[in-house]
Amino acid sequence: MKITFLGGGNMASALIGGMLERGFAAADIQVVELGSEAREALARRFGVRAVGAFDAESIACDVLLLAVKPQQMKAALAPLAGRLAGTLVISIAAGLRLADLGRWLGTPGAPYSRLVRCMPNTPALIGAGVTGLYADPSVDAAGREAAGRILAAVGSTVWADTEAQMDAVTAISGSGPAYVFHFIEALEAAGRSLGFDEAGARRLAIDTVLGAAQLAARSEDSPAVLRQKVTSKGGTTEAALASLAASGWHDALVAAVKAAEDRGRELGEQLGQD
Ligand SMILES: NC(=O)c1ccc[n+]([C@@H]2O[C@H](COP(=O)([O-])OP(=O)(O)OC[C@H]3O[C@@H](n4cnc5c(N)ncnc54)[C@H](OP(=O)(O)O)[C@@H]3O)[C@@H](O)[C@H]2O)c1
């Protein structure tokens, strides 16, 4: 499977590194990247072919992976309009919809449709991401399998049933690391207010989140059951959880995710404007 990346920045580098570790061949990967220093770094680090603009060799691929910023996409796709035939196109650009990508890649009246849209999150940069994917209905099982295998190089994958769910993916796992960082900040602040220095409070906060997430990931029990197991009647955890409930913490988080979903929808509309 020949794969060409459009854009060779942070996320493309993470994907290429993960793919090489999982047995993809460097000889099958090319990158079209504007920056000469970035091209040299990609060639040196990964042994892949890196070029400054599309040429016959980079266009002749089975999979084209779109990894430029959403605002750069329309201009970056212009040289390809009407030139793809059968290539599976995978976009990791946040918020950009299939209809807009299809219009930019196709010809007037004939949008391109062999498209998969993905939303990875920043932990993908260390191979610990989670990616939501949605495929145009015209993409066959082999195309979905290829997209899933490529994104699995930087973490786990979850398929969405509808494109509208991609705004929810953005709100849950795309923005989600920020919610967790905010939680860590608050736990660290609590640790400091109870007498720990910054280093100690941060260690306690980060390792609590890390350990609890790993336990939740490995356990057969649901997060709710795990929570109940830590909560003894009349104990310290029960006191803390009662205080959180009184603050409306659960509902506040659900409302925050909804606000992110609404904003994702608005941004998607703006990004797709011609
Ligand atoms: N980073 C994340 O954690 C994350 C998470 C989810 C989704 N994403 C998505 O992943 C995509 C890439 O993000 P990133 O963080 O990797 O961005 P990035 O580091 O800025 O990489 C994009 C690269 O593409 C280059 N480029 C721009 N226009 C081009 C063109 N016409 N032809 C060839 N190369 C071009 C850019 O060069 P210049 O710097 O010279 O413009 C840059 O090196 C974005 O669409 C983003 O929404 C990223």
The ligand as an ORCA input file, in Angstrom:
! r2SCAN-3c Opt
* xyz 0 1
  N      -1.615     18.087     16.517
  C      -2.663     17.418     16.994
  O      -2.647     16.926     18.097
  C      -3.893     17.190     16.153
  C      -4.994     16.538     16.706
  C      -6.119     16.294     15.901
  C      -6.105     16.698     14.586
  N      -5.030     17.344     14.083
  C      -5.075     17.774     12.704
  O      -3.911     17.345     12.041
  C      -3.607     18.269     11.018
  C      -2.130     18.580     11.101
  O      -1.841     19.163     12.373
  P      -0.355     19.357     12.838
  O      -0.392     19.721     14.270
  O       0.477     18.195     12.393
  O       0.023     20.662     11.942
  P       1.450     21.184     11.494
  O       2.505     20.693     12.428
  O       1.309     22.653     11.236
  O       1.680     20.431     10.097
  C       1.139     20.840      8.873
  C       2.296     20.903      7.865
  O       1.762     21.027      6.557
  C       2.534     21.994      5.854
  N       1.752     22.553      4.743
  C       0.883     23.591      4.750
  N       0.352     23.783      3.518
  C       0.894     22.843      2.713
  C       0.777     22.539      1.321
  N      -0.021     23.254      0.521
  N       1.482     21.512      0.822
  C       2.302     20.802      1.625
  N       2.500     21.054      2.952
  C       1.791     22.065      3.488
  C       2.840     23.014      6.922
  O       3.898     23.860      6.528
  P       3.941     25.352      7.176
  O       4.290     25.168      8.610
  O       5.023     25.992      6.354
  O       2.594     25.968      6.969
  C       3.211     22.111      8.104
  O       4.565     21.689      8.067
  C      -4.477     19.504     11.228
  O      -5.464     19.558     10.221
  C      -5.099     19.287     12.582
  O      -6.431     19.757     12.622
  C      -3.926     17.595     14.831
*
